[in-house]
């Protein structure tokens, strides 16, 4: 394949790599606190439910901020929006490391969530707009960044957090500062849309039946996803190094299944069948995780990364392609809905344990995954258009070009 040929995933402009690299670090910030949650609780004399608010505040602000990301980027441009988001993450990540109480840390994580929302939603639009190979290659590249960030975040958290729970926050601030410099140097200002995005355009976009169905299903799926991410570390109750190793393996499976396995399975079995099957298998895995012994819980935590990887890629493709809304607007509406579940799960899981026992939070998460699959099944007619488009696109690409080296 020649360099001029557009289908290669790896042959991308410097601007795309700079944005993808910063995205890796942004996603690292999500899993960063996983291996150090028990250490934070001990260091700040906080309960598991209090520490879980680190995720809740982060994702609650992220969800609400999704309504303003398109509004901001359509007025100041994609590059400036990315830089503002990165600057906010640098400031609030550094402040998180100085926290003297769990309340301060929760507040600083909320500011971090605002910066991350501005960056992550705009990064996807920038990568899709600037990447060689069209939207399929761009989405795979974005999901690669997500998977790599999810894998490396726990490692960084474990490596730095073994000395002090504060160090991972300072480390993230430093890495995001590097990302700020790279985007400043390599990313040219992106063309602004002809029509400025309104504050409520993402909400209006959810009036489309297909997009609303994807977002609704993703809401329940994300509840299951973030039960694994935010509650499992307390169940495993391991040292930062051991917990970091578990979630590193989890993140590797997530990355591999996002980028390499999902497109092949979609081509062979169809998008909706793969998504529905993966959600049901994730539910079964969560039940076994909840009722198994410690070794079983470790294995099931790692295996869940495979199903989460499949789901992440498919949901992103559906959200960006199922409606006629501009991609940034569709993405904002979709993320607005699903991040509320990411905020709810870390808060509810410890409380459900307190009301019942340690097994039930995983049963609830499994039920949420099944509901997500049910939404896909019931609303399949609204989603089938996207599945047909995916098949046509990959038939044209012959299923090879997006994976070429």
C-alpha positions in Angstrom: 0.0 0.0 0.0 1.4 3.3 -0.9 1.6 6.3 1.5 -1.0 8.1 -0.6 -3.5 5.3 -0.1 -5.9 6.5 2.6 -6.9 3.3 4.3 -3.9 2.7 6.7 -4.6 3.1 10.4 -1.0 3.9 11.2 -0.2 6.4 8.4 -1.6 9.5 9.9 -0.6 13.2 10.0 1.4 14.4 13.0 -1.6 16.4 14.2 -3.6 13.2 14.5 -0.9 11.4 16.5 -0.5 14.5 18.8 -4.2 14.5 19.5 -4.3 10.7 19.9 -1.3 10.8 22.3 -3.0 13.4 24.4 -6.1 11.3 24.4 -4.2 8.3 25.8 -3.2 10.5 28.8 -6.7 11.8 29.1 -8.1 8.3 29.3 -5.3 7.3 31.7 -6.9 9.8 34.1 -10.0 7.7 34.3 -8.3 4.5 35.5 -5.5 6.3 37.3 -7.2 6.2 40.7 -8.3 2.5 40.5 -5.2 0.9 42.2 -4.9 3.7 44.7 -8.6 3.9 45.9 -7.9 2.0 49.1 -4.8 4.1 49.7 -6.7 7.3 49.2 -9.4 6.1 51.6 -6.7 5.3 54.2 -4.7 8.5 53.6 -7.7 10.8 53.9 -9.5 8.7 56.5 -12.5 8.3 54.2 -15.0 5.4 53.5 -15.3 3.5 50.2 -18.6 5.4 49.4 -16.8 8.7 50.0 -13.9 7.8 47.8 -16.2 6.6 45.1 -17.4 10.2 44.7 -14.1 10.8 42.9 -15.7 9.0 39.9 -19.2 10.4 40.5 -18.1 14.1 40.6 -15.8 13.6 37.6 -18.4 11.9 35.4 -21.4 14.0 36.5 -19.6 17.2 35.5 -18.4 15.5 32.3 -22.0 14.6 31.4 -23.3 18.1 31.9 -20.3 19.6 30.2 -21.1 17.6 27.1 -23.8 20.1 26.3 -21.3 23.0 26.0 -18.4 21.3 24.2 -19.9 21.7 20.8 -21.1 25.2 21.6 -17.6 26.2 22.7 -15.7 24.4 19.9 -17.9 25.8 17.1 -17.1 29.3 18.3 -13.4 29.2 19.3 -12.3 26.3 17.1 -11.2 22.7 17.8 -7.6 23.5 18.6 -8.4 26.1 21.2 -11.0 24.0 22.8 -8.5 21.1 23.1 -6.0 23.4 24.7 -8.5 24.9 27.2 -9.5 21.4 28.2 -5.9 20.3 28.6 -5.1 23.4 30.6 -8.0 22.7 33.0 -6.9 19.1 33.4 -3.3 20.1 34.2 -4.5 22.6 36.8 -7.1 20.4 38.5 -5.0 17.2 38.4 -2.1 19.1 40.1 -4.6 20.5 42.7 -5.9 17.0 43.3 -2.5 15.9 44.5 -2.5 18.7 47.1 -5.9 17.8 48.6 -6.2 17.8 52.4 -9.6 16.1 52.6 -11.7 13.8 50.5 -14.1 16.8 49.9 -11.4 18.9 48.3 -10.3 15.9 46.2 -13.9 15.3 45.0 -14.2 19.0 44.1 -10.9 19.1 42.2 -11.9 15.9 40.3 -15.1 17.8 39.2 -12.9 20.5 37.7 -10.8 17.8 36.1 -14.0 16.3 34.6 -14.9 19.7 32.9 -11.5 19.8 31.3 -11.7 16.2 30.2 -15.2 16.7 28.6 -13.9 19.7 26.6 -10.9 17.7 25.5 -12.2 14.2 24.9 -15.4 15.1 22.9 -13.4 17.6 20.7 -10.5 15.1 20.3 -12.8 12.6 18.6 -14.2 15.2 16.2 -10.6 16.4 15.4 -9.3 12.9 14.8 -12.3 12.0 12.6 -11.8 15.2 10.6 -8.0 15.0 10.2 -7.3 11.2 10.0 -6.4 9.5 6.8 -8.7 6.6 5.9 -12.1 8.0 6.8 -14.2 7.7 9.9 -13.7 3.9 10.3 -9.9 4.3 10.7 -10.4 7.4 12.9 -12.8 5.6 15.3 -10.4 2.7 15.6 -7.5 5.1 16.3 -9.6 6.8 19.0 -10.6 3.5 20.5 -6.9 2.5 20.5 -6.1 5.6 22.5 -8.9 4.8 24.9 -7.7 1.2 25.4 -4.1 2.2 25.8 -5.0 4.9 28.3 -7.2 2.5 30.2 -4.4 0.0 30.3 -1.6 2.4 31.3 -3.6 4.5 33.8 -3.7 1.8 36.5 0.0 1.1 35.9 0.9 4.7 36.4 -1.4 4.9 39.4 0.3 1.8 40.9 3.9 2.8 40.1 3.6 6.3 41.5 0.9 5.5 44.1 3.0 2.9 45.8 5.1 5.8 47.3 2.2 8.2 47.8 -1.4 8.4 46.6 -0.7 12.0 45.6 2.0 11.3 43.1 -0.2 9.8 40.3 -2.1 13.1 40.2 1.1 15.1 39.8 2.3 12.7 37.1 -0.9 13.1 35.1 -0.6 16.9 35.3 2.9 16.6 33.9 1.9 14.3 31.1 -1.1 16.5 30.1 1.2 19.5 30.0 3.4 17.6 27.5 0.2 16.9 25.5 -0.7 20.6 25.6 2.7 21.4 24.1 2.4 18.7 21.4 -1.0 19.9 20.3 0.2 23.5 20.3 3.0 22.6 18.0 1.5 20.0 15.6 -2.2 20.6 15.3 -3.3 23.3 12.9 -6.6 25.2 13.7 -9.5 23.1 12.4 -12.1 24.7 10.1 -15.1 25.9 12.1 -18.5 24.6 11.1 -20.6 26.8 8.9 -23.3 26.7 11.5 -22.6 27.3 15.2 -23.7 24.7 17.6 -26.4 25.7 20.0 -26.4 24.7 23.7 -29.4 22.5 23.3 -28.5 21.0 19.9 -27.3 17.7 21.5 -30.6 17.4 23.4 -32.5 18.0 20.1 -30.3 15.4 18.4 -31.6 12.8 20.9 -35.0 13.3 19.3 -33.8 10.9 16.6 -35.0 7.5 17.5 -31.8 5.7 16.5 -29.5 8.0 18.5 -31.8 7.9 21.5 -31.8 4.1 21.4 -28.0 4.0 21.3 -27.7 6.4 24.1 -30.3 4.6 26.2 -28.7 1.3 25.7 -25.2 2.8 26.4 -26.6 4.3 29.7 -27.3 0.8 31.1 -24.0 -0.6 29.7 -22.0 2.2 31.2 -23.5 1.4 34.6 -22.1 -2.1 34.3 -18.8 -0.8 32.9 -18.1 1.6 35.8 -19.2 -0.8 38.4 -16.2 -2.9 37.3 -13.9 0.1 37.2 -14.9 1.9 40.4 -16.2 -0.8 42.8 -14.0 -3.9 42.0 -10.8 -2.4 43.4 -12.5 -2.4 46.9 -13.6 -6.0 46.4 -10.2 -7.2 45.3 -8.5 -5.2 48.1 -5.0 -5.7 46.7 -1.8 -3.6 46.9 -1.5 -0.8 44.3 1.0 -2.9 42.3 -1.2 -6.0 42.2 -4.4 -4.0 41.5 -2.5 -2.1 38.8 -1.4 -5.3 37.2 -4.9 -6.6 37.1 -6.3 -3.5 35.5 -3.4 -3.3 33.1 -4.3 -6.8 31.8 -8.0 -5.7 31.7 -7.0 -2.6 29.7 -4.9 -4.6 27.2 -7.9 -6.9 26.5 -10.0 -3.8 26.1 -7.6 -2.3 23.6 -7.2 -5.5 21.6 -10.9 -6.2 21.4 -11.7 -2.6 20.6 -9.3 -2.3 17.7 -8.6 -5.8 16.3 -11.5 -8.0 17.3 -14.6 -5.8 17.1 -14.4 -4.9 13.4 -13.8 -8.5 12.4 -16.7 -9.8 14.5 -19.0 -7.1 13.1 -18.2 -8.1 9.6 -18.8 -11.8 10.3 -21.8 -11.7 12.5 -23.3 -8.2 12.2 -23.0 -5.1 14.5 -26.2 -5.6 16.5 -25.7 -9.3 17.1 -22.2 -8.7 18.3 -23.3 -5.9 20.6 -26.2 -7.8 22.1 -24.2 -11.0 22.6 -21.3 -9.1 24.2 -23.7 -7.4 26.6 -25.2 -10.7 27.7 -21.8 -12.3 28.1 -20.6 -9.2 30.2 -23.6 -9.8 32.4 -22.7 -13.4 33.0 -19.1 -12.5 33.7 -20.3 -10.0 36.3 -22.4 -12.5 38.1 -19.5 -14.9 38.3 -17.2 -12.1 39.4 -19.6 -11.2 42.3 -20.1 -14.7 43.6 -16.7 -16.3 42.8 -13.7 -16.5 45.1 -10.8 -14.0 45.0 -8.9 -15.7 42.2 -12.2 -16.0 40.1 -12.9 -12.3 40.7 -9.5 -11.4 39.4 -9.9 -13.5 36.2 -13.5 -12.2 35.6 -12.3 -8.6 36.1 -9.7 -9.1 33.4 -12.0 -10.9 31.0 -14.6 -8.1 31.3 -12.1 -5.9 29.4 -12.8 -8.0 26.3 -16.5 -7.4 26.3 -16.1 -3.7 27.3 -13.7 -3.3 24.3 -16.2 -4.7 21.9 -19.0 -2.6 23.3 -17.0 0.7 23.3 -16.2 0.5 19.6 -19.6 -0.5 18.5 -21.4 2.1 20.6 -19.1 4.8 19.2 -19.8 3.8 15.6 -23.5 3.6 16.2 -23.6 7.0 17.9 -21.7 8.7 15.2 -23.5 7.1 12.2 -27.0 6.3 13.2 -28.5 9.8 12.8 -28.1 12.7 10.4 -26.9 15.0 13.1 -23.4 16.4 12.8 -20.9 14.1 14.4 -19.8 16.5 17.2 -23.5 17.1 18.1 -24.5 13.4 18.0 -21.4 12.5 20.1 -22.3 15.2 22.7 -25.9 14.0 23.0 -24.9 10.4 23.3 -22.2 11.2 25.9 -24.5 13.4 27.8 -26.8 10.4 28.5 -24.2 7.7 29.0 -21.9 9.6 31.4 -24.7 9.9 33.9 -24.5 6.2 34.4 -20.8 6.4 34.8 -21.5 8.9 37.6 -24.2 6.8 39.2 -22.5 3.4 39.3 -19.5 4.4 41.6 -22.0 6.1 44.0 -24.6 3.4 44.1 -22.5 0.3 44.2 -21.0 0.8 47.7 -24.4 1.9 49.0 -26.1 -1.2 47.5 -23.4 -3.3 49.3 -24.2 -1.6 52.5 -28.0 -2.2 52.1 -27.5 -5.9 51.0 -24.2 -7.7 50.7 -21.0 -7.6 48.5 -22.5 -9.8 45.8 -25.6 -7.7 44.9 -23.8 -4.7 43.3 -22.6 -7.0 40.6 -26.0 -8.6 40.1 -27.4 -5.1 39.6 -24.6 -4.3 37.1 -25.3 -7.5 35.3 -29.0 -6.7 35.1 -28.2 -3.3 33.7 -26.1 -4.9 30.9 -29.0 -7.2 30.1 -31.4 -4.2 29.9 -28.9 -2.6 27.5 -29.0 -5.7 25.3 -32.8 -5.6 25.5 -32.9 -2.0 24.3 -30.7 -3.0 21.3 -33.1 -5.9 20.5 -36.3 -4.0 20.9 -35.0 -1.0 19.0 -33.1 -3.0 16.3 -35.2 -1.6 13.5 -34.1 2.0 14.4 -30.4 0.8 14.4 -30.4 -1.5 11.4 -29.5 1.4 9.0 -26.2 1.9 10.7 -25.5 -1.8 10.6 -26.1 -1.9 6.8 -23.8 1.1 6.3 -21.1 -0.5 8.3 -21.3 -3.7 6.2 -21.2 -1.6 3.0 -18.2 0.4 4.2 -16.2 -2.6 5.1 -17.1 -4.5 2.0 -15.7 -1.5 0.0 -12.5 -1.5 2.2 -12.4 -5.4 1.8 -11.9 -5.6 5.6 -8.2 -5.1 5.3 -7.1 -1.5 4.7 -8.0 -0.1 8.2 -5.6 -2.6 9.8 -2.7 -2.2 7.3 0.7 -1.3 8.7 
